Amino acid sequence: MKTAQVSSRIPFLLLSLTLCCSTAAKEHSVLSLSGRAQKSHREFLDSRRSLFRDLSDPFQVASKARIVEEDPKPWKPSQTPWRAGITATIFWVGELPTPRNPTPNHASSWDPKWQQTFGGVDRPAFRNGFLPKGFVPKQNPFYIALPYNDLVAGGGHKPEASEVIPWFWKAHQGPTKSVCHGRWIAIHRKGKMCFAQWRDCGPYSTTDWRYVFQGERPQPNPNGNAGIDVSPAVRDYLELGGNYKVDWKFVEDFEVPDGPWKNWLPPSS
């Protein structure tokens, strides 16, 4: 009887032993796989560190934040410097080409129909106060030209424009819109201050950003190294003659005071 019971238990024991061995083998296999993964990871780290010996962390993981207690620098509004002693020449909407100025001004660098947009020819010899005689202009008669164009032919801004124009991203409205057109400037001569808008590019150059935005002297040109063209209204307000010296700088809309130029300010200003 006992022999029969033992015999009946043998298959059960063999099955249990087989299952235990199988489980142990699986656990050994898992451990071996984990160990191999850790070894591979260590080897990878060592290889990375050997390639970047000069870096404290070859994986560029941010170090733990450190608290630095220091007083912030006092905030100061940025001040645009004056361009001083700049030769000014006179130009006007609708000006015909001459040997010294071969470019007609019926169009501007930014407005191919400038004369039409303005409302007529802004003749310097026929005036009604600061306005042209015979019509009321549709645009501000206080305008100027500076020797830089931020746009390139066919659309898009020049490569340096976003870097050198202080208000570039504030005024940016797409690749075909100038961020310079219409910008206000202050012009000074002998104690009098006039305010005008940037409407065209010149004299002589459209690439002189070092002068316009960084305060270097204007590039040499045949007209006394002139660095700004001014309209007849600006001429008359500042009592300028030919090739007079002026000072100028960029200003914001809210800095433009009352004056004969005020009627052309945007309503929001």
C-alpha positions as CSV (number, residue, x, y, z in Angstrom):
1,M,0.0,0.0,0.0
2,K,2.8,2.4,0.9
3,T,4.7,1.5,-2.2
4,A,1.7,2.4,-4.3
5,Q,1.3,5.8,-2.6
6,V,5.0,6.6,-3.1
7,S,4.8,5.5,-6.7
8,S,1.8,7.8,-7.3
9,R,3.7,10.8,-5.8
10,I,6.8,10.5,-8.0
11,P,5.3,12.1,-11.2
12,F,4.0,15.0,-8.9
13,L,7.5,15.5,-7.4
14,L,9.1,15.4,-10.9
15,L,6.7,18.0,-12.2
16,S,7.3,20.3,-9.2
17,L,11.1,20.0,-9.6
18,T,10.8,20.8,-13.3
19,L,8.7,24.0,-12.6
20,C,11.1,25.1,-9.9
21,C,14.1,24.7,-12.2
22,S,12.3,26.5,-15.0
23,T,11.4,29.5,-12.7
24,A,15.0,29.7,-11.4
25,A,16.3,29.7,-15.0
26,K,14.0,32.5,-15.9
27,E,15.0,34.5,-12.9
28,H,18.7,33.9,-13.8
29,S,18.0,35.0,-17.4
30,V,16.3,38.2,-16.2
31,L,19.1,39.1,-13.9
32,S,21.7,38.4,-16.6
33,L,19.8,40.7,-19.0
34,S,19.7,43.4,-16.4
35,G,23.4,43.0,-15.7
36,R,24.2,43.1,-19.3
37,A,22.2,46.3,-19.7
38,Q,23.9,48.0,-16.8
39,K,27.3,47.0,-18.2
40,S,26.4,48.4,-21.7
41,H,25.2,51.6,-20.1
42,R,28.4,52.1,-18.2
43,E,30.5,51.4,-21.3
44,F,28.4,54.0,-23.2
45,L,28.9,56.6,-20.5
46,D,32.6,56.0,-20.5
47,S,32.8,56.4,-24.3
48,R,30.8,59.7,-24.1
49,R,33.1,61.1,-21.4
50,S,36.2,60.2,-23.4
51,L,34.8,62.2,-26.4
52,F,34.1,65.3,-24.2
53,R,36.9,65.4,-21.7
54,D,36.6,69.2,-21.3
55,L,33.0,69.1,-20.3
56,S,32.0,68.5,-16.7
57,D,28.7,66.9,-18.0
58,P,29.0,65.4,-21.5
59,F,25.2,65.2,-21.7
60,Q,24.7,68.8,-20.9
61,V,22.3,68.1,-18.1
62,A,21.4,71.2,-16.2
63,S,23.2,71.4,-12.9
64,K,21.2,72.0,-9.7
65,A,20.0,75.6,-9.5
66,R,22.0,78.0,-7.3
67,I,20.5,81.0,-5.6
68,V,22.5,84.2,-6.4
69,E,21.5,87.2,-4.3
70,E,22.5,90.5,-5.9
71,D,20.8,93.8,-6.5
72,P,19.4,94.3,-10.1
73,K,20.8,97.0,-12.2
74,P,18.5,100.1,-12.2
75,W,16.3,100.3,-15.3
76,K,17.0,103.1,-17.6
77,P,15.1,103.9,-20.9
78,S,17.4,103.6,-23.9
79,Q,18.4,106.9,-25.4
80,T,18.9,107.3,-29.1
81,P,22.0,109.4,-29.6
82,W,22.0,112.5,-31.8
83,R,23.7,112.4,-35.2
84,A,25.5,115.8,-34.9
85,G,26.7,118.2,-37.6
86,I,25.1,116.3,-40.5
87,T,24.9,118.1,-43.9
88,A,21.3,118.5,-45.0
89,T,20.1,118.8,-48.6
90,I,16.6,119.8,-49.8
91,F,14.4,117.4,-51.8
92,W,10.7,117.1,-52.5
93,V,7.9,114.9,-53.7
94,G,7.7,115.1,-57.5
95,E,11.2,116.4,-57.9
96,L,12.6,115.9,-61.5
97,P,15.9,114.3,-62.1
98,T,19.0,116.5,-62.4
99,P,22.7,115.8,-63.1
100,R,23.4,115.8,-59.3
101,N,20.2,113.9,-58.5
102,P,19.4,111.5,-61.3
103,T,16.6,109.8,-59.4
104,P,13.1,111.3,-59.9
105,N,11.0,111.7,-56.8
106,H,7.5,110.9,-58.2
107,A,8.1,107.5,-56.5
108,S,9.9,106.8,-53.2
109,S,11.8,103.7,-52.1
110,W,8.7,102.4,-50.4
111,D,5.8,104.0,-52.4
112,P,5.9,103.6,-56.2
113,K,3.1,106.2,-56.4
114,W,4.4,108.7,-53.8
115,Q,3.4,111.8,-55.8
116,Q,-0.1,110.5,-56.1
117,T,-0.2,109.4,-52.4
118,F,1.0,112.9,-51.4
119,G,-1.5,114.7,-53.5
120,G,0.8,116.5,-56.0
121,V,4.2,118.1,-56.4
122,D,5.6,119.7,-53.3
123,R,7.3,122.6,-55.1
124,P,9.8,124.3,-52.8
125,A,9.4,127.7,-54.5
126,F,5.6,127.9,-54.4
127,R,4.5,127.7,-50.7
128,N,1.5,128.5,-48.6
129,G,3.1,128.7,-45.2
130,F,4.6,125.2,-44.6
131,L,2.3,123.7,-47.2
132,P,2.6,123.6,-51.0
133,K,0.6,126.2,-52.8
134,G,-2.5,125.0,-54.7
135,F,-3.5,121.9,-52.7
136,V,-3.6,120.4,-49.3
137,P,-1.3,117.4,-49.1
138,K,-2.7,114.0,-48.0
139,Q,0.5,113.2,-46.1
140,N,2.7,115.1,-43.7
141,P,4.7,117.8,-45.5
142,F,7.4,117.4,-42.9
143,Y,9.3,114.5,-44.3
144,I,12.9,113.4,-44.7
145,A,15.1,110.8,-46.4
146,L,17.9,108.8,-44.8
147,P,20.4,106.7,-46.7
148,Y,19.1,103.2,-45.7
149,N,16.4,100.9,-47.1
150,D,15.5,97.9,-44.9
151,L,13.8,96.1,-47.8
152,V,15.4,94.3,-50.8
153,A,14.0,94.2,-54.3
154,G,11.3,91.6,-54.6
155,G,10.4,91.5,-50.9
156,G,12.1,90.6,-47.7
157,H,14.3,92.5,-45.3
158,K,18.0,92.9,-45.6
159,P,20.1,90.4,-43.5
160,E,21.3,93.0,-41.0
161,A,17.9,94.8,-40.6
162,S,16.7,92.8,-37.6
163,E,20.0,93.2,-35.9
164,V,20.7,96.9,-36.4
165,I,17.2,98.5,-36.3
166,P,16.3,98.9,-32.6
167,W,12.5,98.7,-33.2
168,F,12.6,96.0,-35.9
169,W,10.5,93.4,-34.2
170,K,8.2,95.9,-32.5
171,A,7.2,97.3,-35.9
172,H,7.5,94.1,-38.0
173,Q,4.4,93.4,-40.1
174,G,5.7,90.9,-42.6
175,P,8.4,90.6,-45.2
176,T,7.0,93.2,-47.6
177,K,6.5,96.0,-45.1
178,S,9.2,98.5,-44.2
179,V,9.8,99.0,-40.5
180,C,11.5,102.4,-41.3
181,H,8.8,104.0,-43.5
182,G,7.0,106.7,-41.5
183,R,9.4,106.7,-38.5
184,W,9.6,110.0,-36.7
185,I,12.8,111.9,-36.1
186,A,13.7,115.2,-34.4
187,I,15.9,117.7,-36.3
188,H,17.7,120.5,-34.5
189,R,19.5,123.6,-35.7
190,K,20.5,126.7,-33.7
191,G,18.0,126.1,-30.8
192,K,15.0,125.2,-33.0
193,M,13.6,121.7,-33.1
194,C,11.5,120.3,-36.0
195,F,9.8,116.9,-36.2
196,A,9.4,114.9,-39.5
197,Q,8.7,111.5,-40.8
198,W,11.1,109.2,-42.8
199,R,9.5,108.8,-46.2
200,D,12.3,108.0,-48.7
201,C,15.9,106.7,-48.9
202,G,18.9,108.9,-49.7
203,P,20.9,110.9,-50.3
204,Y,23.0,108.8,-52.7
205,S,22.9,105.5,-50.7
206,T,20.4,103.0,-49.4
207,T,22.8,100.8,-47.4
208,D,24.5,103.1,-44.9
209,W,23.2,101.4,-41.7
210,R,26.3,102.1,-39.8
211,Y,25.6,105.8,-40.0
212,V,21.8,105.7,-39.6
213,F,21.6,103.3,-36.7
214,Q,25.1,103.3,-35.1
215,G,26.1,106.9,-35.3
216,E,29.1,106.7,-37.7
217,R,29.7,109.5,-40.1
218,P,27.8,109.3,-43.5
219,Q,29.5,107.6,-46.4
220,P,31.4,110.1,-48.7
221,N,29.3,111.4,-51.5
222,P,29.5,114.3,-54.1
223,N,27.2,116.6,-52.2
224,G,29.3,117.5,-49.2
225,N,28.9,114.0,-47.6
226,A,25.2,114.9,-47.0
227,G,23.5,112.5,-44.6
228,I,19.9,113.7,-44.7
229,D,17.4,115.0,-47.2
230,V,14.7,117.4,-45.8
231,S,11.4,118.6,-47.3
232,P,10.6,122.2,-48.1
233,A,8.5,122.4,-44.9
234,V,11.5,121.3,-42.8
235,R,13.7,123.7,-44.6
236,D,11.4,126.6,-44.0
237,Y,10.7,125.8,-40.3
238,L,14.5,125.5,-39.5
239,E,15.4,128.4,-41.9
240,L,17.9,126.2,-43.8
241,G,19.8,127.2,-46.8
242,G,21.8,124.8,-49.1
243,N,24.0,122.2,-47.4
244,Y,23.4,123.5,-43.8
245,K,24.4,121.4,-40.9
246,V,21.8,119.9,-38.6
247,D,21.5,117.4,-35.7
248,W,18.9,114.6,-35.8
249,K,17.8,111.6,-33.8
250,F,14.9,109.0,-33.8
251,V,12.0,109.6,-31.5
252,E,8.8,107.7,-30.6
253,D,5.3,108.9,-31.5
254,F,4.5,110.0,-28.0
255,E,7.6,112.2,-27.9
256,V,6.4,114.3,-30.8
257,P,5.2,117.6,-29.4
258,D,2.6,120.0,-30.8
259,G,3.6,121.8,-34.0
260,P,2.6,122.1,-37.7
261,W,3.5,118.4,-38.1
262,K,1.0,117.3,-35.4
263,N,-2.0,116.9,-37.7
264,W,-0.4,113.9,-39.3
265,L,0.1,111.9,-36.1
266,P,-1.9,108.7,-35.8
267,P,-5.0,109.1,-33.6
268,S,-3.7,106.6,-31.1
269,S,-0.7,108.9,-30.4
